[in-house]
Amino acid sequence: MNRSLRVRALLALAVLAVSLYIAVTVPVRLGLDLRGGTQIVLQTRSSPTTEADRAATDRTLEVLRGRIDALGVAEPTLVRSGDNRIIAELPGVQDPKKAADVLGRTAQLTFHPVLGTADSADDTSRPLPKRPRESVLPDETGTPLRLSAATLTGAHVKEAAARFDQQGGAGWHVTVGFEGAGRDGWARLTGEAACHPAGDPARRVAIVLDGKVISSPQVDPSVACRTGIRDGATQITGSFSPEEARELSLLINGGALPVPVETVEQRTVGPTLGAQAIAASAWAAAVGTLLTALFMIVVYRLMGVLAAVALACYGLVSYAALAALGATLTLPGLAGFVLAIGMAVDANVLVFERAREEYAARRRPSTRSALAAGFRNAFSAIADSNITTLIAAALLFFLASGTVRGFGVTLGIGVLASMFSGLVITRVLAEYATGRPGVRRRPRLTGIATTGAVRDRLTRRGPRLMRHPRRWLAASAAVLVLAGSGIAVRGVDLGVEFTGGRLIEYATTRPVDPDRARTALAEAGFPHAVVQSSGDTGLTVRTDPLTDAEEAEVTGTVRDLADGADKVRDELIGPSLGQELRRGALIALAVALGAQLVYLAARFRWLFGIAAVAALAHDVVILVGVFAWLGKPVDGVFVAALLTVIGYSVNDSVVLFDRVRELVRRSPGAPLPGIADQAILQTLPRTVNTGMGAAFILTALTLLGGTSLTDFALALLIGLAIGTYSSVFTAAPLAVELHRRGDRARPPRRP
């Protein structure tokens, strides 16, 4: 074993050992769409006294963190996004209304003397005309109380906590402590209330938050008139349940938010749906990986076996990287993890095909030397194709949000892990195997000593594809017009994420006809509701933004039709956020195309860069058009698939143009159409074999990935076919045609 092989082997063993340790000891953080729970996105708004800047948002974040901690949610996440947006993830919380009510209360917490009960409930919540400093609010039982001006605010509260006193008989109660001027203020407030007889409403103290009396306890008979409670600590009792005591302490302790907040996004996923998605994705990964491994073994024999081992190592390394980075694995991210398995095959296929070429071209070849040349010659194509995919992943991370951003992280980690497994692990295994005497005596066992069925057929009769490039361009234009007409005729069905509104998915006890459900919802007052089947017995309802009362009515209508239904997913997107996400998606697509153009132009020529990017735009329009014809929604997950298709499509173009560049260097004066024909025929085995590997994974995801991943995997599968076609029959003929036009425009040389 030579020195370089030993270094690679030690590096591979070290990485695998560390990855195995991390995989065993560090769990991967699951997103809410996989473990169930509620995500609420709040946006701060400026008030008459406070501007909603970054500092105000940070102060709001701290108040909300205290409120969430008091809710008792396990492993909550609360982070600021931008200058004025806060994302709260609450695992296990299936009642978004309660969580939103607690998080969104914004008014100043105040303590009021009670003057007595109001004469009429009609005065409730209205200032009394003769006493402008007084107001009337209903207490917990609905009895209207006349309140004096506030004498204390939440800023004077040191701490509030829910306690249980079994020995003293108080049961669940709330302790409140005051600090600073609040100690004297609380003594005066309770001392004045204590001057009234027991049972008199004026002996009560009202605690008001968000214009609502959250508690109005009566001062204990033991407290003396004008003396009050002087130690700054008090106890609120009153037959509280544990939940009531905790919520009251939460509201008192959390106090007021510095600025008002608005719920712009709300997502709730049931744990059952997440568990089904994990199980379905695991099945898809297992079946897809097995089929891909079998395909590699059939095509490349021993090298295919080693590539399958490297695939398993790739899975371990990428999983450990996710865990070590603390990345959140979301549903699209899980699909990206599975998808990257198919993409990991690409590096191995590129190397093995180049090794086959080297073996066939040499007079006295050896599989080991051919393999080394294959790694050397394939490196530039592997690097370029993976960098373009990393560009797409980076754009998803920086320009997207939520689950789509998680897909970008997973895709990026998968690309890096696949490069390591393909260029290091596979190379160590392959070089060691080809150095064994038994393998050297049987070179055909390696799969490198044979050129393969695809290349053999092409060598015997190689078609001249680029003789008439305009014919291919016309065919591409026809497909483009056909798909684009779907956008014009059917229109693009933008999902709730881009338009704003509410999307609710139900698991029904029996199948429900969508037309029947649509009619029932129209009769209930929701004529614009979009109803679709989801799985065998599921149903999705998409509407404009709904209040909680309207949502309850929609849910009741569905349950009546199905004789029972469970709400497994509930998404609410505000119109402003939908417009922002839509704009961000368009920016992401534009930046993706521009970034690919700049990179390809830098690595190749502007001519090739323009041809490749034009093919990418061709793929984007066709994929959107196909979804328009199928009536599929275009949402954030679709955009993730679209950007992935861009990365995959440019991979094929990069491999093709890399071979064109290599052939041009060998024959500088050769016509470009002939060189393009050679490059297409030489890279076609790689294109077919890589496409087959990815197709196995995507087909498994489409058929086994469950309803949550069906549209995502379908978009990638369609994109795979379109991208494979466009790299050969759009990008290549366009490059040839642009080259011809450049030659015609160039002035002839003088003799």
C-alpha positions in Angstrom: 0.0 0.0 0.0 1.6 3.3 -1.1 1.8 6.4 1.0 -1.1 8.3 -0.6 -3.4 5.4 -0.2 -2.4 5.0 3.4 -3.2 8.7 4.1 -6.6 8.4 2.4 -7.4 5.2 4.3 -6.5 6.8 7.6 -8.5 9.9 6.8 -11.5 7.8 5.8 -11.3 5.6 8.9 -11.0 8.7 11.1 -14.0 10.4 9.6 -16.1 7.2 9.8 -15.1 6.6 13.4 -16.0 10.2 14.4 -19.2 9.9 12.4 -20.2 6.7 14.1 -19.6 8.1 17.5 -21.6 11.2 16.8 -24.4 9.2 15.2 -24.7 7.0 18.3 -24.4 9.8 20.9 -25.9 12.9 19.4 -29.5 12.8 18.2 -30.6 14.7 15.2 -33.1 17.5 15.9 -36.4 16.9 14.2 -38.5 19.7 12.8 -42.1 20.2 13.9 -43.4 18.8 10.7 -41.8 15.5 11.7 -42.4 15.4 15.5 -45.6 17.4 15.7 -46.3 20.7 17.3 -47.0 24.3 16.5 -44.9 27.0 14.9 -46.0 30.6 15.2 -44.3 33.5 13.5 -44.9 36.9 15.1 -44.1 40.3 13.6 -43.6 43.3 15.8 -45.4 46.5 15.0 -44.5 50.1 16.0 -46.7 51.6 18.7 -47.4 55.3 19.3 -44.6 55.3 21.9 -42.1 52.6 20.7 -40.6 51.9 17.3 -40.5 48.2 16.3 -36.7 48.1 15.7 -34.2 45.3 16.4 -33.8 46.3 20.1 -37.6 46.3 20.7 -37.9 42.9 19.0 -35.1 41.6 21.3 -36.9 42.8 24.4 -40.1 41.3 23.1 -38.3 38.0 22.6 -37.2 37.9 26.2 -40.7 38.5 27.4 -42.1 35.8 25.1 -39.4 33.4 26.3 -40.6 33.7 29.8 -44.1 33.1 28.7 -43.2 30.0 26.8 -41.1 28.6 29.6 -44.1 29.0 31.9 -46.3 27.1 29.5 -44.3 24.0 30.2 -43.5 23.2 26.6 -40.7 20.7 26.2 -37.7 21.9 24.2 -39.2 25.1 22.8 -37.3 27.2 20.3 -37.6 31.0 20.1 -35.4 33.0 17.7 -35.5 36.4 16.1 -35.7 36.4 12.3 -34.6 39.7 10.7 -35.3 42.9 12.6 -38.9 42.5 13.4 -39.9 38.9 13.2 -39.9 36.2 15.9 -40.3 32.4 15.3 -41.6 30.3 18.1 -41.6 26.5 17.8 -43.6 24.6 20.4 -43.2 20.9 20.1 -46.3 18.9 21.2 -48.6 21.9 21.3 -51.7 20.9 19.3 -53.9 23.9 20.4 -52.4 26.9 18.4 -55.2 29.2 19.5 -54.2 28.9 23.2 -50.5 29.4 22.4 -51.2 32.4 20.2 -53.4 34.0 22.8 -50.7 33.7 25.4 -47.9 34.8 23.2 -49.8 37.6 21.5 -51.1 39.5 24.6 -49.5 42.9 24.3 -51.1 45.4 26.6 -49.6 46.9 29.8 -50.1 44.8 32.9 -51.7 47.0 35.5 -53.1 46.7 39.1 -56.3 48.7 39.8 -58.4 49.6 42.9 -61.9 48.3 42.6 -64.6 51.0 43.4 -67.5 48.6 43.2 -69.7 46.9 40.7 -71.2 48.8 37.8 -74.9 49.7 37.6 -75.4 47.9 34.3 -73.4 45.5 32.1 -74.1 47.9 29.2 -71.3 50.1 30.6 -68.8 47.3 30.3 -65.4 48.3 28.7 -66.5 51.9 28.3 -65.2 54.9 30.3 -67.7 56.4 32.6 -68.8 59.9 31.3 -68.4 61.7 34.6 -65.2 60.0 35.8 -62.7 59.9 32.9 -60.1 58.2 35.1 -62.4 55.3 35.8 -63.5 52.4 33.6 -65.7 49.4 33.8 -64.5 45.9 32.9 -66.0 42.4 33.6 -64.3 40.2 36.1 -63.7 36.5 35.7 -67.3 35.7 36.3 -68.6 38.4 33.9 -69.7 40.8 36.7 -68.9 44.4 35.6 -66.4 46.1 38.0 -65.9 49.8 38.2 -62.1 50.3 38.3 -60.0 53.3 39.3 -56.9 54.4 37.5 -54.0 52.0 37.7 -51.5 52.5 40.6 -49.0 49.7 39.7 -47.7 48.2 36.4 -46.1 44.9 35.5 -42.7 46.6 35.7 -43.0 46.5 39.5 -43.4 42.8 39.6 -40.3 40.9 40.6 -41.6 37.3 40.2 -44.9 35.4 40.1 -45.1 31.6 40.5 -47.7 28.8 40.7 -47.4 26.9 44.0 -49.1 24.0 45.6 -49.7 24.1 49.4 -51.1 20.8 50.6 -50.5 21.2 54.3 -51.9 24.7 54.6 -55.0 23.8 52.6 -54.5 26.5 50.1 -54.0 24.0 47.3 -52.9 25.6 44.0 -52.2 29.3 44.3 -50.1 32.0 42.8 -47.4 34.0 44.7 -46.5 37.4 43.5 -43.5 39.4 44.7 -42.9 43.2 44.1 -39.7 45.1 44.1 -38.6 48.8 44.4 -41.5 51.3 44.4 -43.8 48.4 43.9 -43.5 47.2 47.5 -44.9 50.5 48.8 -47.4 50.8 46.0 -48.8 47.3 46.7 -49.0 48.2 50.5 -51.0 51.3 49.7 -53.3 49.6 47.2 -54.1 46.6 49.5 -54.3 48.9 52.6 -57.0 51.0 51.0 -58.9 47.9 49.9 -58.7 46.5 53.4 -60.7 49.4 54.7 -63.8 48.0 53.1 -65.8 45.2 54.7 -65.4 41.6 53.7 -67.6 40.8 50.6 -67.6 44.4 49.4 -66.4 44.5 45.8 -64.2 47.5 46.8 -62.1 45.1 48.9 -60.9 43.5 45.7 -57.8 44.4 43.6 -58.1 44.0 39.8 -55.2 42.7 37.7 -55.7 43.8 34.1 -53.9 42.6 31.0 -54.8 43.4 27.4 -58.0 45.2 28.5 -59.2 42.1 30.4 -59.4 41.4 34.1 -57.3 38.3 34.5 -57.8 38.1 38.3 -59.6 40.2 41.0 -58.7 38.7 44.3 -60.1 40.0 47.6 -57.8 41.3 50.3 -57.6 38.8 53.2 -59.5 39.8 56.4 -56.2 39.6 58.3 -54.8 42.6 56.4 -55.3 45.9 58.5 -56.9 49.0 57.0 -54.3 51.6 55.8 -51.5 49.1 56.6 -51.8 46.7 53.7 -49.3 44.0 52.7 -45.9 45.6 53.4 -43.4 42.8 52.7 -43.8 43.1 48.9 -45.1 39.5 48.7 -48.7 38.3 48.4 -50.6 35.1 47.7 -53.6 34.7 45.4 -55.8 31.8 46.3 -59.1 30.6 44.9 -59.6 26.9 44.0 -57.2 27.1 41.1 -56.5 24.1 38.9 -52.8 23.5 38.1 -53.3 24.9 34.6 -55.1 28.0 35.8 -52.5 28.7 38.4 -49.7 28.3 35.9 -51.3 30.5 33.3 -52.1 33.3 35.8 -48.5 33.3 37.0 -47.3 33.3 33.4 -49.4 36.3 32.5 -48.3 38.2 35.6 -44.7 37.2 35.4 -44.4 37.8 31.7 -45.8 41.3 31.9 -46.3 43.4 28.8 -44.7 43.2 25.4 -42.7 46.4 24.6 -44.5 46.6 21.2 -47.6 45.0 19.7 -47.1 41.8 17.8 -49.1 40.2 14.9 -49.3 36.5 14.0 -48.3 36.3 10.4 -47.8 32.6 10.1 -49.0 29.6 12.1 -48.4 25.9 11.4 -49.6 23.0 13.4 -48.7 19.4 12.5 -50.1 16.4 14.4 -47.5 13.8 15.6 -49.2 11.1 13.6 -48.6 12.8 10.3 -44.9 13.3 11.3 -44.5 9.7 12.3 -46.0 8.6 9.0 -43.7 10.9 7.0 -40.6 9.5 8.8 -41.7 5.9 8.2 -42.6 6.5 4.6 -39.3 8.3 3.9 -37.4 5.5 5.6 -39.1 3.0 3.4 -38.4 5.1 0.3 -34.7 5.5 1.4 -34.3 1.7 2.0 -36.0 0.6 -1.3 -34.4 3.4 -3.4 -30.9 2.7 -2.0 -31.3 -1.0 -2.5 -32.4 -0.6 -6.1 -29.6 1.9 -6.7 -27.0 -0.4 -5.2 -28.2 -3.4 -7.2 -28.1 -1.3 -10.4 -24.5 -0.2 -9.6 -23.5 -3.8 -9.0 -25.1 -5.1 -12.2 -23.4 -2.4 -14.3 -20.0 -2.1 -12.5 -19.6 -5.5 -10.8 -17.0 -5.3 -8.1 -16.7 -1.5 -8.4 -20.5 -1.4 -8.0 -20.2 -3.4 -4.7 -17.6 -1.0 -3.4 -19.7 2.0 -4.5 -22.7 0.5 -2.5 -20.4 0.3 0.6 -19.4 3.9 0.0 -23.1 4.8 -0.2 -23.7 3.4 3.2 -20.7 5.4 4.5 -22.1 8.5 2.9 -25.4 8.0 4.8 -23.4 7.7 8.1 -21.3 10.7 7.4 -24.1 13.0 6.3 -26.3 11.9 9.2 -23.5 12.6 11.7 -22.8 16.0 10.1 -26.5 17.0 10.6 -26.3 15.9 14.2 -23.0 17.7 14.9 -24.1 20.9 13.3 -27.3 20.9 15.3 -29.3 21.2 12.0 -33.0 20.7 12.2 -34.2 17.8 10.0 -37.5 18.8 8.3 -39.8 16.9 6.0 -38.3 18.4 2.8 -34.9 18.0 4.4 -35.6 14.3 4.9 -36.5 14.1 1.2 -33.2 16.0 0.4 -31.3 13.4 2.5 -32.8 10.6 0.5 -32.4 12.5 -2.8 -28.7 13.0 -2.1 -28.2 9.3 -2.0 -29.0 9.2 -5.7 -26.8 12.2 -6.3 -23.9 10.5 -4.4 -23.8 7.9 -7.2 -22.9 10.5 -9.8 -19.2 10.9 -8.6 -18.7 7.1 -8.7 -20.3 6.8 -12.2 -18.1 9.6 -13.5 -15.0 8.0 -12.2 -15.9 4.5 -13.4 -16.8 5.6 -16.9 -13.6 7.6 -17.3 -11.7 4.5 -16.0 -13.4 2.4 -18.7 -12.3 4.8 -21.4 -8.7 4.8 -20.1 -8.7 1.0 -20.0 -10.0 0.7 -23.5 -7.5 3.3 -24.9 -4.3 1.7 -23.5 -2.4 -1.1 -25.1 -1.3 -2.8 -21.9 -3.8 -1.6 -19.4 -4.1 -2.4 -15.7 -7.3 -1.8 -13.8 -5.5 0.0 -11.1 -3.8 2.5 -13.4 -7.0 3.0 -15.4 -8.9 3.6 -12.1 -6.3 6.2 -11.0 -6.6 8.0 -14.4 -10.4 7.9 -14.0 -10.2 9.7 -10.7 -7.8 12.2 -12.1 -9.8 12.9 -15.3 -13.2 13.0 -13.6 -12.2 15.4 -10.8 -12.9 18.7 -12.7 -16.4 17.5 -13.8 -17.2 16.3 -10.3 -16.0 19.5 -8.7 -17.9 21.7 -11.2 -21.1 19.8 -11.0 -21.2 19.6 -7.2 -20.3 23.3 -6.8 -23.3 24.3 -8.9 -25.5 22.1 -6.7 -23.9 23.8 -3.6 -24.9 27.2 -5.2 -28.5 26.1 -5.3 -28.3 24.8 -1.7 -26.8 28.1 -0.5 -29.5 30.1 -2.2 -32.1 28.0 -0.4 -30.5 28.6 2.9 -30.1 32.4 2.5 -33.2 33.3 0.6 -35.7 30.7 1.8 -37.2 30.1 5.3 -38.6 27.4 7.5 -38.7 23.9 6.1 -37.3 24.9 2.7 -34.2 26.3 4.4 -33.8 23.0 6.2 -33.9 21.3 2.8 -31.1 23.6 1.6 -29.0 22.6 4.7 -29.6 18.9 4.2 -28.8 19.2 0.4 -25.6 21.1 1.0 -24.4 18.5 3.7 -25.4 15.7 1.3 -23.3 17.1 -1.6 -20.2 17.5 0.6 -20.6 14.1 2.1 -21.2 12.5 -1.3 -17.9 14.1 -2.6 -16.0 12.7 0.4 -17.5 9.2 0.0 -16.9 9.2 -3.8 -13.4 10.7 -3.9 -12.0 9.3 -0.7 -13.8 6.3 0.5 -14.6 4.7 -2.9 -11.0 5.4 -4.0 -9.5 3.7 -1.0 -11.7 0.7 -1.4 -11.2 0.5 -5.2 -7.4 1.0 -5.2 -7.0 -1.7 -2.4 -9.3 -4.1 -4.3 -7.6 -3.7 -7.7 -4.2 -4.3 -6.1 -5.2 -7.8 -5.0 -3.6 -10.6 -7.1 -6.9 -12.4 -7.6 -8.5 -9.2 -9.0 -5.5 -8.4 -11.2 -5.8 -11.8 -12.8 -9.6 -11.3 -13.5 -9.8 -7.6 -14.7 -13.4 -8.1 -16.1 -14.5 -8.8 -12.5 -13.9 -5.1 -11.7 -16.4 -3.8 -14.2 -13.7 -1.4 -15.6 -12.3 -3.8 -18.2 -15.5 -3.7 -20.2 -16.8 -0.6 -22.0 -20.5 -1.3 -21.2 -23.5 -2.0 -23.4 -24.4 1.6 -24.0 -21.0 2.7 -25.1 -20.6 -0.4 -27.3 -23.7 0.3 -29.3 -22.8 4.0 -29.7 -19.3 3.1 -30.9 -20.7 0.9 -33.6 -23.0 3.5 -34.9 -22.6 6.9 -33.5 -25.4 9.3 -34.7 -24.5 12.8 -35.7 -26.8 14.7 -33.4 -25.5 18.2 -34.0 -25.6 18.1 -37.8 -28.9 20.1 -37.6 -28.9 21.8 -34.2 -31.9 24.0 -35.2 -34.2 20.9 -35.4 -33.4 20.1 -31.7 -34.0 23.8 -30.8 -37.3 23.7 -32.6 -38.3 20.6 -30.7 -37.3 22.2 -27.4 -39.3 25.3 -28.4 -42.4 23.2 -29.1 -42.2 21.5 -25.7 -41.6 24.9 -24.1 -44.7 26.4 -25.8 -46.9 23.3 -24.9 -45.9 23.5 -21.2 -46.0 27.3 -21.2 -49.6 27.3 -22.5 -50.6 25.5 -19.3 -49.5 28.6 -17.4 -51.6 30.8 -19.7 -54.6 28.5 -19.9 -54.8 26.9 -16.5 -52.9 29.5 -14.5 -50.4 28.8 -11.7 -52.1 27.5 -8.6 -50.1 29.4 -6.0 -50.2 27.7 -2.6 -51.3 29.3 0.7 -47.6 30.0 1.4 -47.5 32.5 -1.5 -51.0 33.9 -1.4 -51.8 33.9 2.3 -54.7 32.0 3.7 -55.4 28.8 5.6 -54.7 25.2 4.7 -56.2 22.5 6.9 -55.6 18.8 6.3 -57.9 16.2 7.9 -57.6 12.5 8.4 -61.2 11.3 7.9 -62.7 8.0 9.1 -64.1 7.3 5.7 -63.5 8.7 2.2 -65.3 12.0 1.4 -66.1 13.2 -2.1 -64.3 16.5 -2.5 -67.2 17.9 -4.6 -69.7 17.1 -1.8 -67.4 18.7 0.8 -67.0 21.8 -1.5 -70.8 22.1 -1.7 -71.3 21.7 2.0 -68.6 24.4 2.8 -70.2 26.8 0.3 -73.6 26.4 2.0 -71.8 27.0 5.3 -70.5 30.4 4.0 -67.2 29.4 2.4 -67.9 29.5 -1.3 -64.2 30.0 -2.3 -62.9 27.0 -0.4 -60.6 24.7 -2.4 -61.1 21.1 -1.4 -58.9 18.2 -2.5 -58.4 14.6 -1.6 -55.3 13.7 0.4 -54.3 10.1 0.4 -56.9 7.4 0.7 -59.2 9.0 3.3 -57.7 12.4 3.8 -59.1 15.8 2.8 -57.4 19.2 2.5 -59.3 22.5 2.6 -57.7 25.7 1.5 -59.4 29.1 2.1 -58.7 32.7 2.7 -57.5 33.6 6.2 -60.0 32.3 8.8 -60.7 33.4 12.3 -60.6 30.7 14.9 -64.4 30.7 15.0 -64.6 30.2 11.2 -62.0 27.5 11.3 -64.1 25.7 13.9 -67.1 25.9 11.6 -65.1 24.5 8.7 -63.8 21.6 10.8 -67.3 20.9 12.1 -68.7 20.7 8.5 -66.0 18.3 7.5 -66.5 16.1 10.6 -70.3 16.0 9.9 -69.6 14.8 6.3 -67.1 12.2 7.3 -68.7 11.0 10.6 -65.5 12.1 12.3 -62.2 13.7 11.3 -58.9 14.5 13.0 -57.1 17.7 12.1 -53.5 16.6 11.2 -52.2 19.8 9.8 -53.2 23.5 10.1 -51.3 26.3 8.4 -52.2 30.0 8.5 -50.2 32.5 6.4 -50.8 36.2 6.5 -51.3 38.1 3.2 -48.2 40.3 3.8 -46.0 37.3 4.6 -47.4 35.4 1.5 -46.5 38.4 -0.7 -43.0 38.5 0.9 -42.4 34.8 0.4 -43.6 35.0 -3.2 -41.2 37.8 -3.9 -38.4 35.9 -2.2 -39.1 32.9 -4.4 -38.8 34.9 -7.6 -35.6 36.5 -6.3 -34.2 33.1 -5.5 -34.9 31.8 -9.0 -33.4 34.9 -10.6 -30.3 34.8 -8.4 -30.0 31.1 -9.1 -29.9 31.5 -12.8 -27.6 34.5 -12.6 -25.2 32.7 -10.2 -25.0 29.7 -12.5 -24.4 31.9 -15.5 -21.5 33.7 -13.7 -19.9 30.4 -12.5 -20.2 28.6 -15.9 -18.9 31.6 -17.7 -15.9 31.8 -15.4 -15.2 28.1 -15.6 -15.9 27.7 -19.4 -16.8 30.3 -22.0 -19.7 32.8 -22.0 -21.0 30.9 -25.0 -21.4 27.7 -22.9 -22.6 29.6 -19.9 -25.4 31.3 -21.9 -26.4 27.9 -23.4 -26.5 26.2 -20.1 -28.5 28.9 -18.4 -30.9 29.1 -21.3 -31.5 25.3 -20.8 -32.1 25.9 -17.1 -34.7 28.6 -17.9 -36.2 26.1 -20.4 -36.4 23.5 -17.6 -38.0 25.9 -15.1 -40.8 27.0 -17.5 -41.6 23.4 -18.5 -41.7 22.2 -14.9 -44.0 25.0 -13.8 -46.1 24.5 -16.9 -46.5 20.7 -16.2 -47.6 21.5 -12.6 -50.1 24.1 -14.1 -51.6 21.5 -16.4 -51.8 18.9 -13.5 -53.4 21.5 -11.2 -50.7 21.0 -8.6 -50.0 23.8 -6.1 -46.8 25.8 -6.5 -45.5 26.5 -2.9 -42.2 26.8 -1.0 -41.5 23.1 -1.2 -42.0 23.2 -5.0 -39.5 26.1 -5.2 -37.0 23.9 -3.3 -37.6 21.2 -5.9 -37.2 23.7 -8.7 -33.9 25.0 -7.4 -32.7 21.4 -7.0 -33.7 20.7 -10.6 -31.6 23.7 -11.6 -28.7 22.2 -9.8 -29.2 18.8 -11.3 -29.7 20.1 -14.8 -26.6 22.2 -14.7 -24.7 19.1 -13.5 -25.4 17.4 -16.8 -24.5 20.5 -18.8 -21.2 20.9 -16.8 -20.2 17.2 -17.5 -21.0 17.6 -21.2 -19.2 21.0 -21.6 -16.3 19.7 -19.5 -15.8 17.0 -22.1 -16.2 19.5 -25.0 -13.5 21.7 -23.4 -11.2 18.6 -23.1 -11.8 17.6 -26.8 -11.2 21.2 -28.0 -7.8 21.2 -26.3 -6.9 18.0 -28.1 -8.1 19.2 -31.5 -8.1 23.0 -31.5 -9.2 23.3 -35.2 -11.9 20.7 -35.2 -15.5 21.9 -35.9 -17.6 22.4 -32.8 -20.6 20.3 -34.0 -18.4 17.2 -34.4 -16.8 17.8 -31.0 -20.2 18.2 -29.5 -21.3 14.9 -31.0 -18.2 13.2 -29.6 -18.8 14.7 -26.2 -22.4 13.7 -26.1 -21.6 10.1 -27.1 -18.8 9.8 -24.6 -20.7 11.2 -21.6 -24.1 9.5 -22.5 -23.2 6.4 -20.4 -22.6 8.5 -17.4 -25.8 10.5 -18.0 -27.9 7.3 -18.4 -26.4 5.5 -15.4 -26.6 8.6 -13.1 -30.1 9.3 -14.2 -31.1 5.7 -13.4 -29.6 5.9 -9.9 -31.5 9.1 -9.2 -34.7 7.8 -10.8 -34.8 4.8 -8.5 -34.6 7.1 -5.4 -37.2 9.6 -6.8 -39.6 6.9 -7.9 -39.4 5.3 -4.4 -40.1 8.7 -2.9 -43.0 9.3 -5.2 -44.7 6.0 -4.6 -43.7 5.4 -1.0 -43.0 8.8 0.4 -46.6 9.5 1.5 -48.9 12.4 0.5 -46.6 15.0 2.1 -43.8 14.2 -0.3 -45.6 13.1 -3.4 -45.7 16.4 -5.2 -42.1 17.2 -4.1 -40.7 13.9 -5.5 -42.9 14.2 -8.6 -41.4 17.6 -9.3 -37.9 16.2 -9.0 -38.7 13.2 -11.1 -40.1 15.4 -13.9 -37.2 17.8 -13.5 -34.7 14.8 -13.8 -36.2 13.8 -17.1 -36.3 17.4 -18.4 -32.8 18.2 -17.2 -31.4 15.1 -18.8 -33.1 16.0 -22.1 -32.2 19.7 -22.1 -28.5 19.2 -21.4 -28.1 17.2 -24.6 -30.8 18.6 -26.9 -31.1 22.2 -25.7 -27.8 23.3 -24.2 -25.5 21.6 -26.7 -27.3 22.6 -30.0 -27.7 26.2 -28.6 -24.0 26.3 -27.9 -23.3 25.1 -31.5 -25.7 27.6 -33.0 -24.3 30.5 -31.0 -20.8 29.4 -32.1 -21.8 29.4 -35.7 -23.4 32.9 -35.4 -20.2 34.1 -33.8 -18.1 32.8 -36.6 -20.4 34.6 -39.2 -20.3 37.9 -37.3 -16.5 37.7 -37.1 -14.8 39.7 -40.0 -12.8 37.5 -42.4 -9.0 37.6 -42.0 -7.0 39.4 -44.6 -4.5 37.4 -46.6 
